Amino acid sequence: MRRAKISIIGAGNVGATCAHWAAAKELGDIVLVDIPDRVGVAQGKALDLAQCGPLERFDANIKGTSDYADTTDSDVVVITAGMPRKPGMSRDDLIEVNVKIVKDVTAQVAKHSPNAVLIVVSNPLDAMVYTAWKVSGFPTHRILGQAGALDVARFRTFLAMKLGCSVEDISSLLLGGHGDDMVPLPRFTSVAGIPIDQLLSEADITECVERAKVGGGEIVKLMGTSAYYAPASGTIQMVEAIVKDKKRIVPCAAYCEDAYGVAPG
């Protein structure tokens, strides 16, 4: 039986962490791609990850390459390639550099895997998803951006810290873009079914909302570069839902199809 094929473009922190968790979850065979100047990084990380298999008890073919032909007929392609944020930078500051990278990568994806589902992780997320859609020519339902899964995870984490409860018992939802204009929705947030406003004051909820909005920037200030564990985890949640056809409801960047009173186009 054919296993799913997952190609991850960009062997940096986010891409390599995506590859690790995709392998650990045995979601399919993995191709880790980077530019020719960094092909050794992709190959080395792929080999390192393959050697985790006997220890973590997973079996996946993991290949590092700079040749997009190796990605041919991928089921899911994840684009993480691009420049990460540095202290003092907003996601929008990356647009000039990353738009060219995403255009070039997307053209290769469309050439070699025309039937793939494409998940964009590169920032500024919403602009990069739109760029990938225009370049690829893919139907809108096969172009997604990883944003909401991460943003909701951050919101849930800060609520759990405030409440002293398990993050697993908190459910929530948010709308909007990946950045300061995201809109966490306290009215759709509960803890083991109990509405959040019955457990926290409006001030505490607002504090968690505002911290979630700048959650990525908080990590950039601490580390000097962008987060990667949680972004990769959010991405793999989406990949798993797709390859296993789990019919999950995951907040993400997607083309609006006449929702919330907004007409398409």
C-alpha positions in Angstrom: 0.0 0.0 0.0 1.3 3.4 -0.9 2.2 5.7 2.0 1.4 9.4 2.0 4.2 11.6 0.7 4.9 14.8 2.6 7.4 17.3 1.2 8.7 20.1 3.5 10.3 23.0 1.8 12.9 24.6 4.0 15.2 22.7 6.3 15.5 25.3 9.0 14.1 25.2 12.5 10.4 25.0 11.5 10.9 22.7 8.6 13.1 20.2 10.5 10.8 20.2 13.5 7.8 19.5 11.1 9.8 16.6 9.6 10.5 15.2 13.1 6.9 15.2 14.2 5.6 14.0 10.9 7.9 11.0 11.2 7.2 10.4 14.9 3.4 10.3 14.0 4.2 8.0 11.0 2.2 10.3 8.7 4.1 9.2 5.6 7.4 9.3 3.8 9.1 12.7 4.1 11.2 14.8 1.7 13.1 17.7 3.3 14.1 20.3 0.7 16.5 23.2 0.9 18.5 25.3 -1.6 21.6 23.9 -3.2 23.9 25.9 -0.9 22.2 24.2 2.1 21.6 20.8 0.7 24.0 19.3 3.2 21.8 20.7 6.0 18.7 19.0 4.5 20.6 15.7 4.0 22.2 15.8 7.5 18.9 16.6 9.3 17.1 13.9 7.3 19.8 11.3 8.2 19.7 12.5 11.9 15.9 12.1 11.9 16.0 8.7 10.3 18.3 7.5 13.1 15.6 8.5 15.6 13.4 5.8 14.2 14.8 2.9 16.2 14.7 5.0 19.4 11.2 6.5 18.9 9.8 3.4 17.2 8.7 4.9 13.9 9.4 3.8 10.4 9.5 6.4 7.7 11.6 7.1 4.6 13.2 10.6 5.1 15.2 12.2 2.4 17.1 15.5 2.3 17.6 17.1 -1.1 17.7 20.3 -3.2 16.1 18.6 -6.2 12.4 19.3 -6.5 12.1 16.2 -8.7 12.3 14.2 -5.4 9.0 15.8 -4.3 7.1 14.5 -7.3 3.5 13.5 -6.5 3.5 14.6 -3.0 0.2 14.5 -1.2 1.0 17.4 1.1 3.6 20.1 0.6 4.6 22.4 3.5 6.4 25.6 2.7 8.5 26.9 5.6 11.2 28.5 3.5 12.0 32.1 4.1 13.7 34.5 6.4 12.7 34.3 10.1 11.9 37.4 12.2 14.5 39.1 14.3 14.0 41.3 17.4 12.2 44.5 16.4 10.8 43.1 13.2 7.1 42.6 12.4 5.9 39.8 10.2 5.2 42.4 7.5 8.9 43.4 7.4 9.7 40.1 5.8 7.5 40.5 2.7 10.1 41.7 0.2 12.4 38.8 0.9 9.9 36.1 1.4 7.5 36.8 -1.4 10.2 36.0 -4.0 11.1 32.8 -2.1 7.5 31.7 -1.9 6.9 32.4 -5.6 9.9 30.3 -6.7 9.0 27.5 -4.4 5.4 27.4 -5.3 6.2 27.3 -9.0 8.3 24.1 -8.3 5.5 22.6 -6.2 2.9 23.2 -8.9 5.2 21.6 -11.5 6.0 18.5 -9.6 2.9 17.9 -7.4 0.0 19.5 -9.2 -2.5 17.6 -7.0 -1.0 18.3 -3.6 -2.5 20.2 -0.7 -0.2 23.1 -0.1 0.3 24.4 3.5 2.1 27.7 3.8 3.9 28.6 7.0 6.3 31.4 5.8 5.6 34.9 7.0 3.9 37.3 6.5 1.5 34.4 6.5 -1.7 35.8 4.9 0.2 37.5 2.0 2.3 34.4 1.4 -0.8 32.2 1.2 -2.3 34.5 -1.4 0.9 34.6 -3.3 1.1 30.8 -3.4 -2.5 30.6 -4.6 -1.9 33.0 -7.4 1.3 31.4 -8.5 0.2 27.8 -8.2 -3.2 28.0 -9.9 -4.5 25.5 -7.4 -8.1 25.5 -6.4 -8.7 27.4 -3.2 -9.5 24.3 -1.1 -5.9 23.1 -1.7 -4.1 26.2 -0.5 -4.0 26.8 3.3 -1.9 28.7 5.7 -0.9 27.6 9.2 -1.8 30.4 11.5 -5.0 29.8 13.5 -3.9 26.5 15.0 -0.8 28.1 16.5 -2.7 31.3 17.6 -5.4 29.2 19.3 -2.7 27.1 21.0 -1.1 30.2 22.4 -4.4 31.6 23.6 -5.2 28.3 25.3 -1.8 28.1 26.9 -2.1 31.6 28.4 -5.6 30.8 29.7 -4.3 27.5 31.3 -1.5 29.4 33.0 -4.0 31.9 34.4 -6.4 29.2 35.6 -3.9 26.6 36.7 -5.7 23.9 34.7 -4.8 21.6 31.8 -4.6 23.1 28.4 -6.3 19.9 27.1 -9.5 21.0 28.8 -9.6 24.4 27.1 -11.3 24.7 23.7 -11.4 28.0 21.7 -11.5 29.5 18.3 -10.3 32.7 16.6 -10.7 34.6 13.4 -8.7 37.0 11.4 -5.1 37.1 10.2 -1.9 35.9 11.7 -0.7 39.0 13.5 -1.9 41.9 15.6 -5.3 41.8 13.8 -6.2 38.3 14.9 -9.4 38.0 16.9 -9.5 35.4 19.7 -13.2 34.7 20.5 -13.8 34.4 24.3 -17.5 33.7 23.7 -16.5 30.5 21.9 -14.0 29.6 24.6 -14.7 27.1 27.4 -13.0 25.0 30.0 -14.4 21.5 30.2 -17.6 23.0 28.8 -17.7 25.9 31.3 -17.8 29.3 29.5 -14.5 31.1 30.2 -16.3 34.3 31.4 -17.6 32.3 34.3 -14.1 31.4 35.4 -12.0 34.5 34.6 -12.6 38.3 34.8 -12.9 40.4 31.7 -9.5 41.9 32.5 -7.8 38.5 32.8 -9.4 37.3 29.5 -8.3 40.5 27.8 -4.8 40.0 29.1 -4.7 36.5 27.6 -6.1 37.8 24.3 -3.5 40.5 24.0 -0.7 38.2 24.9 -1.8 35.7 22.3 -1.7 38.5 19.7 2.0 39.2 20.4 2.9 35.6 21.3 5.3 35.2 18.4 7.0 38.5 19.1 7.4 37.6 22.7 9.4 34.6 21.7 11.5 36.5 19.1 12.5 39.0 21.9 13.6 36.1 24.1 15.4 33.9 21.6 16.5 36.4 18.9 14.6 34.4 16.2 11.2 33.1 15.4 9.4 30.3 17.3 9.5 26.9 15.8 8.3 24.1 18.1 4.7 25.4 18.3 4.5 26.6 14.7 5.6 23.1 13.6 3.2 21.4 15.9 0.3 23.5 14.5 1.4 22.6 11.0 1.6 18.9 11.7 -1.9 19.0 13.2 -3.1 20.2 9.8 -1.0 17.6 7.9 -2.3 14.8 10.0 -5.9 15.9 9.5 -5.4 15.9 5.8 -3.5 12.6 5.3 -5.8 10.8 7.7 -8.9 12.5 6.5 -9.9 13.2 10.1 -12.4 15.9 9.2 -11.1 18.2 11.9 -12.1 21.8 12.3 -8.8 23.7 12.4 -8.6 27.5 12.2 -6.3 28.4 9.4 -5.7 30.9 6.6 -8.0 30.0 3.7 -9.8 31.7 0.8 -13.1 33.2 2.0 -16.1 31.5 0.2 -19.0 33.8 1.0 -18.6 33.4 4.8 -19.3 35.9 7.5 -21.2 38.1 5.0 -18.1 38.5 2.9 -18.5 37.6 -0.8 -15.7 35.7 -2.6 -13.2 37.7 -4.6 
